[in-house]
Amino acid sequence: MKIDCEKTEPLLSAYLDGELAGAELDEVKAHLADCAHCHEVLEQFRTVDGL
């Protein structure tokens, strides 16, 4: 099942922290591979984490 941005965005912080597993992790990875918007949001989170 493919998830959308509305479900993915709240999971991005947990994704960066390595807190996702199983199907949820796979769904987020698949969504990020196809969604430029969520990939950009993820990069913004990475930048903030690096401060």
N, CA, C and O of each residue as an XYZ file, in Angstrom:
204
protein
N       0.840     -1.182      0.000
C       0.000      0.000      0.000
C       0.881      1.239      0.000
O       1.811      1.349      0.799
N       0.590      2.152     -0.880
C       1.368      3.378     -0.987
C       0.753      4.447     -0.075
O      -0.463      4.641     -0.056
N       1.614      5.131      0.674
C       1.114      6.173      1.567
C       1.310      7.537      0.920
O       2.123      7.689      0.008
N       0.558      8.530      1.399
C       0.634      9.865      0.826
C       1.415     10.807      1.741
O       1.861     10.417      2.820
N       1.570     12.043      1.294
C       2.341     13.040      2.043
C       1.748     13.290      3.426
O       2.484     13.473      4.396
N       0.435     13.296      3.516
C      -0.227     13.573      4.791
C       0.167     12.551      5.856
O       0.294     12.899      7.029
N       0.358     11.312      5.462
C       0.775     10.282      6.413
C       2.299     10.265      6.586
O       2.800      9.963      7.669
N       3.026     10.588      5.521
C       4.486     10.503      5.557
C       5.126     11.608      6.385
O       5.999     11.334      7.209
N       4.707     12.848      6.181
C       5.382     13.973      6.838
C       5.506     13.827      8.351
O       6.580     14.100      8.887
N       4.459     13.408      9.069
C       4.617     13.257     10.524
C       5.605     12.156     10.923
O       6.063     12.124     12.065
N       5.931     11.263     10.002
C       6.840     10.155     10.305
C       8.298     10.472      9.986
O       9.184      9.683     10.316
N       8.562     11.605      9.353
C       9.920     11.883      8.890
C      10.923     12.036     10.025
O      12.063     11.591      9.895
N      10.538     12.641     11.110
C      11.448     12.771     12.249
C      11.809     11.402     12.809
O      12.975     11.130     13.092
N      10.814     10.547     12.967
C      11.068      9.188     13.452
C      11.931      8.416     12.456
O      12.778      7.618     12.858
N      11.724      8.647     11.178
C      12.536      8.008     10.141
C      14.001      8.409     10.308
O      14.890      7.558     10.286
N      14.245      9.704     10.474
C      15.622     10.180     10.656
C      16.265      9.616     11.914
O      17.468      9.357     11.940
N      15.476      9.431     12.941
C      15.995      8.924     14.215
C      16.112      7.406     14.242
O      16.526      6.837     15.252
N      15.753      6.745     13.149
C      15.848      5.291     13.085
C      14.804      4.577     13.920
O      15.015      3.445     14.355
N      13.670      5.242     14.144
C      12.633      4.686     15.001
C      11.551      3.913     14.246
O      10.662      3.336     14.872
N      11.612      3.892     12.927
C      10.613      3.156     12.152
C      11.140      1.768     11.818
O      12.347      1.555     11.710
N      10.220      0.834     11.657
C      10.610     -0.533     11.306
C       9.512     -1.171     10.472
O       8.399     -0.652     10.382
N       9.836     -2.279      9.875
C       8.855     -3.082      9.159
C       8.187     -2.355      8.019
O       8.820     -1.603      7.278
N       6.893     -2.593      7.891
C       6.121     -2.049      6.776
C       6.111     -0.526      6.784
O       6.148      0.103      5.727
N       6.062      0.064      7.969
C       6.036      1.525      8.051
C       7.320      2.115      7.464
O       7.266      3.090      6.714
N       8.459      1.540      7.797
C       9.739      1.990      7.254
C       9.760      1.814      5.738
O      10.173      2.719      5.013
N       9.322      0.670      5.265
C       9.299      0.406      3.827
C       8.403      1.397      3.089
O       8.753      1.866      2.006
N       7.248      1.716      3.673
C       6.319      2.653      3.043
C       6.913      4.050      2.964
O       6.787      4.719      1.939
N       7.557      4.495      4.030
C       8.162      5.827      4.032
C       9.296      5.884      3.009
O       9.397      6.853      2.257
N      10.144      4.866      2.971
C      11.237      4.833      1.991
C      10.699      4.885      0.563
O      11.220      5.621     -0.275
N       9.666      4.109      0.292
C       9.076      4.082     -1.048
C       8.482      5.439     -1.399
O       8.633      5.912     -2.526
N       7.814      6.060     -0.454
C       7.221      7.369     -0.703
C       8.313      8.401     -0.971
O       8.191      9.203     -1.897
N       9.370      8.389     -0.177
C      10.459      9.348     -0.363
C      11.133      9.191     -1.721
O      11.596     10.175     -2.297
N      11.192      7.986     -2.228
C      11.813      7.742     -3.528
C      11.031      8.397     -4.665
O      11.599      8.724     -5.706
N       9.720      8.587     -4.461
C       8.855      9.121     -5.516
C       8.366     10.547     -5.278
O       7.781     11.147     -6.180
N       8.588     11.098     -4.100
C       7.977     12.387     -3.750
C       9.042     13.448     -3.464
O       9.707     13.416     -2.429
N       9.189     14.377     -4.389
C      10.176     15.444     -4.224
C       9.844     16.325     -3.021
O      10.745     16.783     -2.318
N       8.564     16.560     -2.787
C       8.163     17.419     -1.667
C       8.611     16.829     -0.328
O       9.255     17.516      0.465
N       8.281     15.583     -0.079
C       8.645     14.964      1.199
C      10.155     14.786      1.314
O      10.709     14.867      2.410
N      10.817     14.547      0.196
C      12.277     14.442      0.219
C      12.876     15.782      0.640
O      13.841     15.811      1.403
N      12.323     16.880      0.160
C      12.798     18.213      0.545
C      12.535     18.468      2.029
O      13.397     19.011      2.720
N      11.372     18.089      2.520
C      11.069     18.238      3.949
C      12.071     17.433      4.773
O      12.552     17.913      5.800
N      12.387     16.226      4.338
C      13.372     15.394      5.024
C      14.729     16.088      5.058
O      15.398     16.076      6.092
N      15.145     16.688      3.956
C      16.424     17.398      3.911
C      16.416     18.599      4.857
O      17.438     18.907      5.470
N      15.288     19.272      4.981
C      15.176     20.385      5.928
C      15.335     19.880      7.356
O      16.003     20.522      8.166
N      14.730     18.737      7.675
C      14.898     18.142      9.002
C      16.359     17.794      9.256
O      16.869     18.012     10.355
N      17.031     17.255      8.244
C      18.449     16.903      8.394
C      19.283     18.144      8.682
O      20.200     18.106      9.502
N      18.964     19.237      8.011
C      19.686     20.488      8.228
C      19.498     20.972      9.657
O      20.461     21.366     10.315
N      18.272     20.942     10.134
C      17.980     21.374     11.505
C      18.680     20.460     12.509
O      19.235     20.939     13.498
N      18.658     19.155     12.265
C      19.333     18.209     13.163
C      20.827     18.462     13.219
O      21.471     18.178     14.229
N      21.385     18.999     12.131
C      22.817     19.241     12.068
C      23.261     20.529     12.736
O      24.461     20.783     12.846
N      22.328     21.338     13.178
C      22.695     22.619     13.814
C      23.201     22.427     15.215
O      23.549     23.399     15.885
